[in-house]
């Protein structure tokens, strides 16, 4: 790239960043109310006189502030702007975009509300006074971007005087992530903490905190060699010394980095670019651990370090190299755990719990969500994957629960959690939105060991779903696909699936059951014009048909297909092969998980324009399946007509379907025909039909065409942030489900749990 092109690119990037902060409205934060304020009754409760009751309750018992206010989930990010990123002392006001960004990360990754507070105060003791005065407002304090050594003074004073967690993320957040990466690096190289020689550059807040963490984890203080601009920190040195540096002073006289690096197992850099020379790397121990964390330019370029020591394990602060040390792996989750147990401080035990949780997650199989967020990257535990990625949703459950447990074990939890398993499940549910509503389904599926065959077994989403099945269910995945392709993709994704142990593969190109399969298929289709040669061809090329034949023969309990291709194409083969004994496709229903609860939509795929009898059948099947989720069905027959006010085709169909349903003795609520808003708003519905047989908000919407149902489903998914579970194919005895090409690995896991539920559980 020419210099001019480089300048143009940087200018464009700068403008894009400015536009991101300015448009469509300035800043990255807003405040939203969590309670309704629509009428006089709401106002009287939110403010005077009702608010007095909450005030009096808190006066009588300060602990109830966490029950009646936002304080228990509210963190302050506080700075004076004296050490902002790599920009230095830019002042409090100029630091505000960074602090807003930190607040966004708290909310995004841990659901924690946050105010950014920028203070024009450079005296550390006065700054501490201001922070301490904020204690009634916040559940915890995150100190940020305060220069050393002032940050040590501010944190010490605040920790001594405040009864809530105070955490300087630049110090301890960096230290925790470095500790997790180091723990796994030592594991990979077979080293022990007590044997490791550590050479570090940079005696600032982050550098000192990282060294303290390594000592806490087991590194011997005498094996730590700290260098700064003036060389080795040694006993008797007076230039640029602080008490924090002095704690790592080595005996003897002055030496420089080149003299102390010899034989070092680990280099820890939090200083500046180019500090570590290639010839110094050559002097380190075999398989050196190099954490060059200066940002944006590390102490040694990644390529230079690798050229000198190809077996080196390297971490940087950059996102374009492996092992980015990023504080976001830590601070949202350590605060989440601390807030949830009402911790009075964040102590060493909680930090170590955070280290161990992060490190353990990197050693586990990578989540499908992280793989999707970092497509093309190798996310398998090893030298290039020491720590997990920030977008791994499991961080919340793993790290926050480890921190909460450590707080309780160390005696600083004011509100101990009685059931840690339930707490972990709630954390997972906050990031895996389908988790809570799927719990009854997974519980029912766990009562039987079933074989689930996936028609598109080579798809990476299917492989990750199979991995999750192995880890979270009792079902056995059966994959249709070429074994060599599946093996390559399992290895590339870092999965632990093993054919013959926890996985079965059916090779459509060469399987000993091939003759049995095509003969079975031909026997079903012989009277429908199917010649033997065509049956053979189908069983070589059509994985949906192969999977359906396996289910028909009893070699699998349920089929999942549809990760590519059109729904009705797959449905044709499922109906031909499995549509016996009264089984036939009734309709497809999708569960949409919305911010205010679940909403079921049917029929989204099967009957383009259903008859009244088909609508009635869909309603009955929907009620049966909705109950699988532990939800009491309230079904609305939706139409352009509102309780008989329009003789449209959809209105006539729904009225006729209603008559069919009324002739039956049904044990669930249903009503129609009506508009969608009437289905979802009981007060509006009452204005049109005061005697409605359905109470409350409808939770199942049945439409008179797949166009209407499908459009509603897609609008909710794309514009209302709805998460889909499904489609659920109703009427086929749970023998097959057809997903859509947009499905995720988590979605496939959910469908597999539905498929893994014995029919007896839902009728």
N, C-alpha and C positions, 0 to 999 in steps of 0.2 A: 504494500500500500504506500503510495507517494505521501510526502509530507503534507501536501494540500488536502489529499483525500483523508489523511489521518485527522487533520484539523477540522475538516467538514464533519467527519464522523463524530468527533468529540463535541463539536458544537451542537449537532443534532441530539446526541445523548443528553447533553446539558439541558437543552430546551425541553426534551421529553420528560426529564426529571422535574423541571420547574412546572410544566403543564400538569403532571401528576399531582403535585401539591396544590395547584391553583384551581383546577377544574374538576367537576362542574361547580364546586363551591370550595372556598379556601380551607386548607387544613385537612387533617386526616381523622378528626374526631368530631362527635356530636354527643349530646345527652338526650336520652329517651326515657320517658316515664314508664314504669313497670306496672302501674295501676291505672284503671280507667278513671277518667275525669270528664264525664259526659253529662252530668246533671247535678242538681243541688245536693242530692244524697251523697254522691261521690265527693263533692267539695267539702261537705260537712265532716266527712271521715278523713280526707286528706289533710285538711287544715283545721281551722277552729269550727266546732269545739272538739271533734273526735281526736285530733292529734294530741290533745292533752293527756289522753289515756296512755298513749305510748310513752310520753315524757315522764309521767308518774311511775310507770313500770320500770323504766330505766333508772330513775332516781332511787327507787327502792332496791334494785338489783342491777348493777352495772353490766352484768353478763348478758342481760336480755337485749342489750344494744345490738347484738348479733341476730336477734330474732325480729326486731321491729324496725331496724334501719339497714342500710346497705353497707354499714361499716365492716361487717364480717367478710365481705368480698371486695373490699376497696383498698387499693394500694396507691401510695403517692410515689411518683418518680421525681426525685428532688436533685437539683443541680445548681451550681453557680457558674457553669460554663467555663471553668478554668482549664479543662483538659478534655476537649471534645473530639472524639475519634482521633484522626491524625491531624486535625486542624489546630490544635493547641488552645490557647486562652482566647476564645472568640467572644466571650461574654455571655451573660444569661439569656438575653433576647435572641441572639443568633443561634443559641443551642436549642431553641424551642422545637424546630422540626425533628431533631433527633429524639427529644423526649416524647413528642407526640407519637413518633414511630415506635418507641418502646411501649407506650400504652397500647398501641394497636396490636403489638405482639402478645402482650399479656392477654388481651381479649381473644385474639385469634386462636392462640395455642392452649390457653388454660381457662377461658371463660371468666377471667378476673377483670373487674372494672378498675379503671385507673385514671387518676388525674395527674397531669404533668405540672410541676411547680418549679419555675425558674426564679432564682433569688439573686438580687444584686447585693451580695454580701461575700466579701473575700476573707474576712477574719474568721478563722475556723471555729473559735469558741462562740462567737456571736451567731455564726451559721448553725451550730449545734443547738443554741438556745431557740432559734426559730423552728428548727425541725422538731425539737421536743415539745414545743407548744402546739404542734399539730396532732398530738396523740389522740385527743378525743374524736378526731374526724376519721382516722384511718385504722385499718386492721394491721397494716404493715408498711414499712418504709423501704423503698429501693433508692439508695444513694447512687448517683450516676455522674461520671465525668467531672470529678473533683480532683484537682492536681495533688500529687504527693509532695511533701508528707502531710499536707492538710487533711487529706482523706482519712488518714489513720487517726488523727485527732478527733475529727467529726464523728467517725464511726464509734470510737471508744467512748466518747462522752454520751452519745445517743444510746448506746447499748447499756451503759451504766444507769441511765436515768429513765429510760422508757421501758414499759412492760409489754411491748409488742415487738415483733421481729424487725430488726434493722439489718440490712444486707447491702454491702457495697458491691454491686455486680461486677464492676471492672476488676476488683480483686478476686472475690470468691467465685463468681460465675466462671471466669477464665480458669481459675484453679481447679474447679470441679471437673470441667470438661478436659483439661490437661490431665488430671488424675485418672479419669476414665480411659483416655487414650493411652496413657502410660501403662496402666494396669494391663490392658490388652496387648500392648507392645511387648511387655515383659513376658506375658503368657506365650506369645508367638516365638520369642527368642529363647525361652527356657531360663530366663534370669529370675533372681530373687531380689526383693527390695533391699535387703540388708547387704547385698553384694554389689550394688550398682554405684558406679561413680558418675556423678552428675556435674556438668559444667554449664553454668548459666550466664547469660549476658543481660544486663538491665536490672537495676535495683529499684525500679519504680513499684507502684502499688501492685500491679498484676504480677510482676516478677517475684516479689517477696511472697505474695499469697500463694503462688504456685509452688515455691520451694517449701513453704510451711505445709502445704497439702501433701507434697511428696514425703516429707518427714513424718507426717501423721500416718501415711500409708505404710511406712516402714523403712524409708531411706535413712541411713545414718547421717546425722548432721555433719560429722567429720568427713563424709564422702561428698559433700557439696562444695563446689568451688564457684563463687560468685564474682563475676568481673563486670566492670562498668567502664566508663570513658577513661578512668584513671588506672585501669588494670585490676589486678586481683584485690578483692576486699580481704585485708589481712590485719592481724593484730598489730596495734600501734599506729595504724594509718589514721590521719586526721582530716585529710582532704575529702570533702563531699561525703561525709559519713552521717548516718542516722542510726538510731537505736535498732531499727529494723534490719539495716545492713550489718550492723555490728554483730548481730546474733549469728551470722554466717562467716565471721572472720576466721581465716585460716592462720595457723601459726607460721612464723617465718617472715621473710621480707617481701618486697615487691616482686611481682611476676606479671607477665602479660598472658593473654588468651592462648597464644601459640605455645607457651611453656606449660600451661596446665591442661591443655586438651589431650595430651598424650595418654592413650589407653582409656579415654572416657567411654563409658557405655551409652551415655545420653547427653545430647546437647539441647539446652532449653533456651531459646532466644526470644526475648521480648524487648528488643532494643531498636535496631535500625538496619537498613539494607547493607549487604556486602560485608558484614562483620565477620562471618565465618568463611574462610578461604578454602578452596578445594584441597590445598596441601594440608590444612588442618584436619579435614575429613579423613584424609589418608592416614593420619596418626591415631584415629579413634580405634576402638575395639572392633572386632569382627561383628557384622550385622549391626552397625550403629543405629541408634534411635536419634533422629534429628527432628526436633520440633522448632522450626524456624517461623515464628509467629508474628514478626513485624508486618504491618499492613499499611499500604498495599504491596510493598516490596520486601520480601523476607530477607533474613540474614544471609541466606545463600539461595540462589535460584534453584528451583526443583531439579531442572535438567543438569545443572552443574554437579549437584550432590549425587544424583543417580549415576552420572558419568564416572565419578570418582569412586563411588561405593554402590554398585548395582544392587546389592542386597540390603541396602539401608531401608529402614522404615521411617517414612517422612510424613510429617504433618505441617500444615501451614495455616495461615488465616485466610487464604484465598479460596474462592469457590471453583476455580478452574483447575485445581489440583486435588488429588485424593486427600481425605482426612482433614477437612476444614474444621478447625477449632472454632466453634460458633457458640456464643453464650446462650443462644436461644434454646439449645439443648437442655439448659439447666434452669434458668431463672423463672420461667412461667410455672414450672412443675414443683420446684422447691417452695415457691410461694403458695401454690395450690395446696400442697400437703400441709404446710404450716398454718394457713388460714383455716383449713377444715378441722384441725384439732385445737384451734385456739392457742397456738404455740406462743409463749412469751418471748422467745428468742429463736434464732437459727444457730444451733450449736454445732460443734465438730461432728457429733454423731449423725446429725441430719445431713451434713455435707457429705460424709462418707457414705451414708445410705444413698444419696444422690449419685455419687461416683459409681457405686456398685450396680445401681439400677441401670444407668446409662451403658456401662460396660457390658452387662449381661444382655441387654437388648441387642447390642451389636453382634453378639455371638449367636443370637437366635436367627431363625430364618427371616429374611426380609419380608416386610408386609407388602401386599399387593398395592396398597395406596402409595407407599414410598416408591415402589418400582414405577408406578404410573407417573409420579411427579418428577422422577429422575430417569426418564427413558434413555436407554443407551449406555447407562453407567453400570459397572459391575458392582452389585451390592451384596457381595458374599464376604463373610468374615475372613480377614486375612490382612496382609501388609498394607493393602490399599483401602481397607474398610475396617478401621479400628473403632469408630464411633458411628452411631446411627445418624440418619439424615433428619433434619428438623421437621420434615413433613411426615415422619412416621407417626401415625396416630396412636400407636401403642405407648409412646413416651408418657402420656398422661397417666394411664393406669399403672405402669411399671414404676415410674420415678416418683410420682406424687404419693403413691401408697407406701413406697419404701421410706420416704421422708416422714410421712405421718407415723409410721410404725416406729421409726427411730426417735421421733419426738416423744411418743408415749413411753418407749423403753427408757429414755433418759430423763423422764420426769418433768418435761416442760410443756406438756399438753394440758390446757385448761379444760378442753372438751374432748376427752378420749373417745375414740370410736369403738363401739362394742363388737361390731361384726365387720372385720376387715374384708372378708370376701364380698359382702354386699356393697361395701364402700368401693372396692375395686370394680365391681360390676357397674356401679353408678358412674364412675369415672369413664369407663369404657363406653357406656351408653351416651355420654356427653360428646364423644367424638365419633363413635359408630352409631349413627342416629337410629339405625334399625335394631340395635341391640336389645332395648327394653321390650319392645313389642314382640320381638322374635323369641323371647325367653320361653313362653309356653310351648312354642313349636319345637325348639331345641330340646326342651324337657321331655316332650312326648316322643321325639325321634330317638332319644337316648334309651328308650325302653325296648328297642329292638335293633338288631344288627342287620342292616339291609345293604344290598349291592346296588349302587347307582351307576349306570352306564352313561358316559358322555359321548355324544356322537362326534363332536369336534375335539378329539383328545389331544391334538397337537397345538391348540390355541394356548398361549401363555396364561390367559385368564383362567382357563380350565385347569391348567397345571397348578396354579396358585390356589384355586378353589379346592383342588384335590389335596394339596398340602394342608390347608386349613381344616378340611374334613378329617384328615388323619389326626390333627392336633386337638380338635374341638368336638368331634362326634365319634360314634361307634360304627359308622358306616364305612363300607369299602368302596373306593372309586374304581371304576372300570373304564379305561380310556380306549377309544377306537382311533387308531392312527399307526403310522410307521414307527416301529420301535427305535430306529436310529435317530429319527427326528425328535421324538419325545425325549430320548436320553440326552441329546445335545442341548435341548432347551431346558431340561431339568438342571443340567450342570451350569448352564449360562445364568440361570436365575438363582443358583445357590440353594436349591431345594433338597430335601432329604428323602424324596420319594424313591422307592426301590421296587422295581417289578419283581413279583414273587414274594415280597415281604409285606408291603403295605399298599400295593398297587397291582392291578392286572391290566395287561395290554392285549387288545385284539387287533391283529394286523390284517387289514382288508386285502393286502396283496398276497398274504400267505398265512392261512390259518387252518389247522387240521380239521376244524369244524365247518369249513367252507361248504362241503357237499351237503351236510345236514342243514345248513342255513338256507341254501338256495332251494333245496327240496321242500323245506318247510314253507318258504315263501311261495313257491309254485303251487303247493297244495292249497294254500289260501286263495290264490289268484287264478287257478286253472280255469274256473268257470266264468272268469271275467276277461277272457281273451289273452291271458298271459302265457306266452310260449316258454318252454324251458330255457332256451338260449337267452331270452330277455331276463328271466329270473336270475340266471347265472351272472349276467352283466350287472344287474342291479346290486347283487350281493358283493360285487367287486368294487363298485364305485359309489354307492349311496350309503353313507355311514348312518343316516337317520333310519333307513330301512333295516340295516344290520342291527342297530340298537333295539329297534322295535321287535325284531325277530328274537333277539336274546330275551327280552322281557316276555314275549309270548311263549317261549320255550321254558321259562322259569329259571334261566341262567342269570337274570338280573331282576330286581324288583321294580325299578323305575328308570325311565330314559329322560335325559335332559339334552335338548338340541336347540339350535336356532341362533348360535353366536354369529352366524352369517346366513344369508339367504332370506327368503320371504316366508312369513308365518304360515300362510295357507299352503305353500309347497310342502313344508314339513308336516302340516296337519293331514295332508292327503295320505301320506304313507302311514302315519300313526293310526288314522281311522281305518285304512285298509287292513292293517295287520292286527291291531288291538281292539278294533270295534266289534267285539263279539260279546255274547252273553248279556245283552242289554246295554253295553257301554257305547256311548256316543258323545261327541263333543257338544256340551251344552253352551259354553261360552268361556271367554277369557276375562279374568278379573285382575286388576292391579291394585295393590295397596300403595297409596301415596302418603308418605310420612311428612306432615307439614309442621310448621312451628307450633300450631295450636292443637295438634293431635292427628290421629290417623283418619284417612278418608279413602274408601274403597270405590273403584270405578269399574262398571261392567256394561255391556260386553264390548271389549275393545278390539276384538279381532275375528271372531268366528262367524257370526251371522250379520251380514251387511245390513239387511233390513228384516229383522226377525218378525215372525208371526206372533200373535198374542200368546199362543201356547208356548212358544220358545221364550218369550219374555218371562212368562210365569215360571218356566223351568229354570231360567237364569236367576230369578229372585230366590227361589227355594235353594238352589245350589249355593248362591252367594251367602245366604244366611248360615248354611252349614259350614262353609269355609271360614267365614268371619269369626265364628265361634272358636276356631282353632287358635286364634290369636288372643283368646280370653276377652273378646269384645262382644257386647250384647248388640245384635244387629238392629238397626233402625233404617229401613230401606225406603228410599224415595223413588217412585217411578217418574222419571223426568221427561218433560215434553215441552213443546212450544205452547201447548194449551195449559190453562190453569183451572183445574177442577171444573172442566166441561165448558169453558168459555169460548172454545175455538174448535171447529170441526176440521182440524188438520189431520193429515195421515198419521202423524205421530200421536196426536191426541186420541184418535179413534183406536189405534193399536194399544195404547196404554190403558184406555178405559176398558177395552175388551180383556186385556191381561188382568186387570184388577178384578173383573167379574170371575175369571178363572180362579184366581187366588181366593176370592171370597167364598167360593164353593168348597174350599178345603178347610180343614181344621188345623190351622197353623199356629205355632207357638212363638212367633216373633212379630214385631211391629213393622207395618208397611203402610204406605199411603201414596196416593197419586190421583190423577196425573197432575204434575205441578212443575213450576219453574224451579231452577236450581237455587235461586235466592230464597224461595219459600221453603225449600228442603233444609237449608242451612240456618234459617232465621225463624225460630218458633213464634216470635211475636208477629212477624209479617205473615206467617202462615195462619195464625189465629185470626187475623183481620179478614182473610179470604174464607176460611173454613173453621169457625170456632169449635166445631164438634169433631175436629181431626182425630183420627184414631192413633196417630203417632205423637208421642211426647218428646219434647226436647229437640236437639239438633240431629238431623239425619247424618248417618255415618257411612251409608252405602248409596251411591247414585247409580241407578240402572237406566240406560238410555234406549231410545227406540232405533238407533242405528249405530254401527261401528264408527261412522264418521264423527258423530257427536261425542261418543265415549272416548274415541282415540284423541280427538282434538282437546277435550277437557284434560285428559291425562297428560298430553304433551305440553299444554299451557301451564299446568301446575308444576311440571318438571322443569320447564325452561324459564318461567317467569316468576314462579312462587317458591323456587328453591325446594321443590318437592323431591323426596327421595323415593324411588320406586322399588317395591318388592313385588316381583312377578315379571310377566303375567302368569297367573295361576290358571292352568287349563282345567276347567270343571267338567265333570261328567265321565272322565276316563278312569275312574277308580284309582287315581294317583299313580297310574302306570306310566304317564308321560307328561312332560311340561316343555313348552316351547318358549324360549326366552327371545329377546330382541337383540340385534347386533350391538346396541349401545350398552349392554349390560356390563357391569364390572365384576371383578373376581369376588368381591364381597356379596354382590347380588347373586352370583352363582352359588355361593355357599348358602345363602338364605334359601334359594330354591331347592338346593340339595337337602336341606333340613326339612322343608315341606315334603319333598319326595321321599324322605326317609321316615316319615310318620306312617305307621300302619293304618290302613283304612278304618280299622275299628275305632280309631280315636276321633274320627269326624263323620262317620256314617256313610 
